[in-house]
Each structure stands twice: as structure tokens, then as C-alpha cells.
Amino acid sequence: MGSATSDTPAPAHLAASGRTPLTDAAETGLKIVVVGGFGVGKTTLVRSVSEIRPLNTEEVMTQAGVGVDETGDVTAKTTTTVAFDFGRISLNDRMVLYLFGAPGQERFWFLWDRLFSGTLGAVVLVDTRRMDDSWYAIDRLEHHGTPFVVAVNRFDEDTARHSLDEIRLALALPERVPLVDCDARVRASGKHVLVTLVDHLYQLALAQEGAP
């Protein structure tokens, strides 16, 4: 199916739906997964950066989840992802990222391994108020050998304001894993996280090419 160039206005039906067509120059598509604990901001990140109307599978939380879903400090959250979120962002005319946001509750973690299939890289979102929730995501990515970066989603309610060095130490992250701050609500901040991941993947690819 043909797509409009960057100089061509989007068809009326696409503009009305809030969707942005791919440019003709787009030639590289990368699958990226966003993982992390419950309520850490995965859906928010996908929504903020996606240039198309994101697909999401959020459902209203009910009494059935009491005692099953650990909400902890996330008292204001009323919905939860039950499958995955999907969005798309073009980093430039040639490179497009397809974003999959994984569900955060433990009862849906069995879906993660399937989402990791064909994934070139991942973003681990961290909420410093619930640092322990990050361990499973990091463990599974390391198990699959999937490169990743860690992004600390700074919540307004977080008064501790731990430094990145403190967070790296707490997560036992090696220096080779990029660690950045972000605000999942802000598109520019989310895009910076994704650019950091792509740069990381590029450096890993160069290192692999240079290896004997």
C-alpha cells in the first residue's frame, strides 16, 4: 500500500483519525518493547510518543483484582493493561520504531516472553518508589539476551529524588547499560529514551562487527 511523502498532506480520512502515514523513505522498522512494574508509566510513554492513535487493552480495575494486583503506592490508578499497548514513532525519514507496552501485573507476565520474540531492544521503566518491581523485567531481558536501557520515570509524588548513580547501584546495573531520567508524559522526554536505546543498539552492533 502506498504512503504519502513528507511533503504530501495526509489523506483526509487519515488526518481525521489522528493517524500519520509512513513516508516513502521509511525502510527500517524496529520492534521495541517497553516493560516494567505495575503503574510505572508504560501505557503513558507509548501514548505520548506514538504518531498514530495507539492501540491499548486497558480495562477498569475492579474488586476482582483486590489481593491479586499489588497497587502499592499507585493508589490513583483505575485502569490496567491486560494484553499490550501498541504505538509507532518515526525517529527519522528512514527509521520507524514499533512500540509494544507489556502489562505490568504479575499475573500477565507469561505474555512477556511472547512479546520479546523478534524484539531488537527494550526500555525498562522504573519507579523509584517501587524499585523491586524492576527486577523481573531486567531478569527476563538478560535471560533472552535482549539489549535494553533503563529509564527512571520521575513521578511528582516521589520526594526522595534518588540520583542516577544511586539507582544504578540499587539495581546492580553494569555501566554498559544506559540509565536515563524521563517523564513518560512528555513526548520529547520519551523520544529521548528511544533515541538512547537506538544509539545503544547501534554501538552494540558496531562492537560486534569489530569483534574477531
C-alpha positions in Angstrom: 0.0 0.0 0.0 1.5 3.4 -1.0 2.1 6.1 1.5 2.4 9.8 1.4 5.8 11.6 1.3 6.8 14.1 4.0 5.8 16.9 1.6 2.4 15.5 0.8 -0.6 16.2 3.1 -2.1 13.1 4.7 -5.4 11.9 3.2 -8.4 13.4 4.8 -9.6 10.1 6.4 -6.1 9.6 8.0 -5.9 13.2 9.2 -9.4 13.0 10.7 -8.4 9.8 12.6 -5.3 11.4 14.0 -3.0 8.9 12.2 0.3 9.8 10.4 1.2 7.8 7.3 4.7 6.4 6.9 6.9 8.2 4.5 8.1 6.6 1.3 11.7 6.8 2.6 10.9 4.5 5.6 13.0 1.4 5.2 13.9 0.2 8.7 11.4 -1.0 11.2 12.5 -1.9 14.7 10.3 -3.7 17.3 10.8 -2.2 20.8 9.2 -3.5 24.0 8.5 -1.2 27.0 8.5 -3.2 30.2 8.4 -2.5 34.0 6.2 -2.9 37.0 2.6 -2.1 37.5 1.6 1.5 37.1 5.2 2.6 36.2 4.0 4.5 33.1 4.4 2.1 30.1 1.0 3.0 28.6 1.6 6.7 29.2 5.0 6.5 27.4 3.6 4.7 24.4 0.7 7.2 24.1 2.9 10.2 24.5 5.4 9.3 21.7 3.1 7.5 19.2 2.4 9.3 16.0 -0.6 7.1 15.4 -3.6 6.6 17.7 -2.2 3.9 20.0 -3.9 0.5 20.4 -4.3 -0.3 24.1 -6.0 -3.0 26.1 -6.7 -1.1 29.3 -9.6 -2.3 31.4 -11.1 -0.8 34.5 -9.8 -2.3 37.7 -12.5 -4.0 39.8 -12.9 -5.7 43.1 -11.8 -9.0 41.4 -8.2 -7.6 41.4 -8.1 -7.0 45.1 -5.5 -9.2 46.7 -4.2 -10.2 43.2 -2.8 -6.9 41.8 -0.4 -5.2 44.1 -1.1 -1.5 43.7 1.2 -0.3 46.4 1.8 3.5 46.1 -0.2 3.6 42.8 -3.4 4.5 44.6 -4.8 6.8 41.9 -4.6 4.2 39.1 -8.1 2.9 38.0 -7.2 1.0 34.8 -4.8 -1.7 33.9 -3.3 -3.1 30.7 -4.4 -6.8 30.2 -2.5 -7.6 27.0 -0.3 -4.9 25.5 -0.1 -1.4 24.2 1.0 -0.6 20.6 2.2 2.6 19.0 4.6 3.8 16.3 7.1 6.6 16.1 9.4 7.6 13.2 12.8 8.7 14.5 13.7 10.0 11.1 12.6 9.5 7.4 14.2 6.1 7.3 13.8 4.5 10.8 10.5 3.6 12.4 10.0 2.1 15.8 7.1 -0.2 16.6 6.4 0.1 20.3 4.8 -2.7 22.5 4.0 -1.9 26.1 3.9 -5.0 28.2 1.4 -5.5 31.0 2.8 -4.9 34.5 0.9 -7.2 36.8 2.5 -10.4 37.8 -0.5 -12.5 36.5 0.2 -11.3 33.0 4.0 -11.8 33.0 3.5 -15.0 31.0 2.9 -12.8 27.9 6.3 -11.1 28.2 8.3 -13.9 26.6 6.0 -13.9 23.6 6.3 -10.1 23.3 10.1 -10.4 23.3 10.0 -12.6 20.2 11.6 -10.6 17.4 12.4 -7.6 19.7 15.7 -5.9 19.0 15.7 -3.8 22.2 13.7 -2.8 25.2 13.1 0.0 27.6 12.8 -0.8 31.3 10.7 1.9 33.0 11.5 2.3 36.7 9.5 3.9 39.5 12.0 4.5 42.4 9.1 4.2 45.0 8.8 0.5 43.8 12.2 -0.4 42.7 11.8 -4.1 43.4 9.2 -4.3 40.6 12.0 -3.7 38.1 13.9 -6.9 38.9 11.7 -9.3 36.9 11.9 -7.2 33.7 15.7 -6.9 33.9 16.0 -10.6 34.6 13.8 -11.7 31.7 15.6 -9.4 29.2 19.0 -10.7 30.4 17.7 -14.2 30.0 16.7 -13.6 26.4 19.9 -11.7 25.7 17.8 -8.6 24.7 19.7 -5.3 24.9 17.9 -2.7 26.9 18.1 0.8 28.5 16.7 1.8 31.9 14.6 4.9 32.1 13.6 6.4 35.5 10.1 7.8 35.3 10.1 10.7 37.8 6.8 11.0 39.5 5.7 14.3 41.1 4.9 12.3 44.3 8.4 11.0 44.6 10.1 13.2 47.2 13.3 11.0 47.6 14.7 12.1 44.2 17.4 9.4 44.2 20.3 10.1 41.9 21.0 8.0 38.8 24.2 6.7 40.4 22.2 5.6 43.5 19.6 3.9 41.2 22.3 2.1 39.2 23.8 0.8 42.4 20.4 -0.3 43.8 19.6 -2.2 40.5 23.1 -3.6 40.2 23.2 -2.2 36.6 26.6 -2.6 34.9 28.0 0.6 33.3 27.3 -0.8 29.8 23.6 -0.4 30.4 22.4 3.2 29.7 20.4 4.8 32.5 18.4 8.0 31.9 15.8 10.1 33.5 12.4 10.6 31.8 8.9 12.0 32.2 6.7 9.5 30.4 4.0 12.2 29.9 6.3 14.4 27.8 6.8 13.4 24.1 10.3 14.9 23.9 11.4 13.0 27.0 10.0 9.7 25.8 11.7 10.2 22.4 15.0 10.9 24.1 14.7 7.5 25.8 14.1 5.8 22.5 16.9 7.6 20.8 19.2 6.4 23.7 18.1 2.9 23.0 18.7 3.1 19.3 22.1 4.6 19.9 22.9 1.7 22.3 21.8 -0.9 19.8 24.0 0.8 17.1 27.1 0.8 19.4 26.5 -2.9 20.2 26.2 -3.7 16.5 29.5 -1.8 15.8 31.2 -3.7 18.6 30.0 -7.0 17.3 31.2 -6.2 13.8 34.7 -5.3 15.2 34.9 -8.5 17.3 37.4 -11.1 16.0 
